[in-house]
Amino acid sequence: MKKAILMVVILSAFMLSACSLSEEVNHSLEYANEIKKQLDTLSSFAEEAPQLLEDAALSPEARKELESQLNELKTNIIDFNKIEVPSLAESIHEQLIVKNQALLDELNKVVENGNVVLDRIENTQIFNTINDVISLLNRIENLGL
């Protein structure tokens, strides 16, 4: 009888640890997907922004598009900072949050009351900070999560 109870306890412990491992793998996959989305978003913005800036100087419609993209980028960064992080990536994610906050600070310098102040963009480090964030995102992606 004791052996049967012991076997049930051992089997239960094994099943619980397997479920925990499965949850961690699923969580890591979800995090990897979020990393990929954020990487794509920032890369796309960095690629399109120079032309958008040029166009925004000449066209009110392009300025509105730039404002929209900057506000959307800010929202994406804020949402990304709130995601749940697997234990394997906690340390590097903290670095990413610091870089994201620096990027938000830079974005806030150029957006006043929801409107882009084009003159301020030239005096910011937005693109350098975006490249720093992209570099960190690539490092996280290379962890193989």
N, C-alpha and C positions, 0 to 999 in steps of 0.2 A: 504494500500500500504506500509506504514512504517513497519507494522508488517511482511509483506512478505519479505521485504528487510532485516529486522532484523533477521528473521528466516534463510534466505540464508547466512547472515554473520555468524551467530552462527553455522549453519550446516557446513559451510566452515572451520571455526576455529576448529570445532570438528574433521573434516576429516583430516585436516593438522596435528593436534596433534596425531591422531591415526596413520598416516603415519610415523610421527617422532618416535613414540613408536615402531612401527614395524621395522623401520630401526635400532633403538638401539638394539632391540632383535636380529636381524640378525647379526649386528656387533658384539654383545657379543658372539653369537654362532661361528662366524668365528674366533674370538679371542680365544675362548675355544679350537677350533680345532688346532690352531697354538700352543697353550700351550701344548696340548697333543702330537703333533708331536715333539716339542722341548724336552719335557720330555722323550719321547721314544728314541730320538736320543742320549741324554746325558746319559740316563740309560744304553742303549746298549753299548755305548762307555766305560763307567765306568766298565761295566761287562767284556767286551772283552779286554780292554787295558792291564791288567797285563799279560795275555798270549801273546798278540801281542808284548809286550816289551821283554819278554823272547825269543820269536821266532826271533825278530828283531836283537837280539844280536848274533844270530847264522846263520841267513840266509839273504842274500841280497834281496830276494823276499819278505820276511816278513817285512824287513825294508821299502821297497817301499810301501807295504800295509799300514804300520803304518804311513808313510809320507802322503799317500793319505787320510787316515782317519783323521789325524790331520788337513790337509788343508781343507778337506770337513767340519770338525767341525767348523773351523774358519769362513768359508763362511756362514754356517748355523747360527752362532751366530750373525754375522754382519747383515744378512738378517732379523733375528728375531728382532734385536734391532730397525729396521726400520718400523715394522708393526704398523698399526693404532690401538690405544688402546681405548676401551670403557671407558667412564668417571668413571665408578665404579672401574676400576682397575688402574687408572693413577698413584696413589701414590705407590702402590706396584710394578708396572711395572718400575717406576723410580729406585727402589731398585734393581730390576732385571737387569736393564741396567748397574748399577754400578758393580754388581757381574759379569755380562757378560764381562765387560771391564777388570775386574781383571783376569778373565779366559783367555781372549785374550792376556793380557800381559804375563801370565804364558806360554801360548802356543807359543808366539813369542820368549820366552827365549829358547825354545827347538828346534825351527825350524830356521835354518840358510840357507838362499838362497833356501828355499824349501826342504832342507834336515834335517832330524832329527839328533840331536846330543844327542845320548843316555845317555852320562854321565851327561848331564844337567837335565834330567828328574828326577833323584833321588833327586836333590837339589831344586825342585820346589814344589809348593803347588797345582799342577793341580788337583789332586784327591780330596783334601779338598775343593777346590773352586768349582769343579763340584758338590760335595755333597751339598754345600751351595746353588748353583743355583737350583739343583733338589728340595731342601727343599722349596725355594721360589716358584718354579713352582707348587709344590703341594699345597702350600697355596693359590695361585691364582686359581688353579683348584677347590679347596674346597670352593671358593667364590660362586660357583654355576652359573657361567656365562654361 
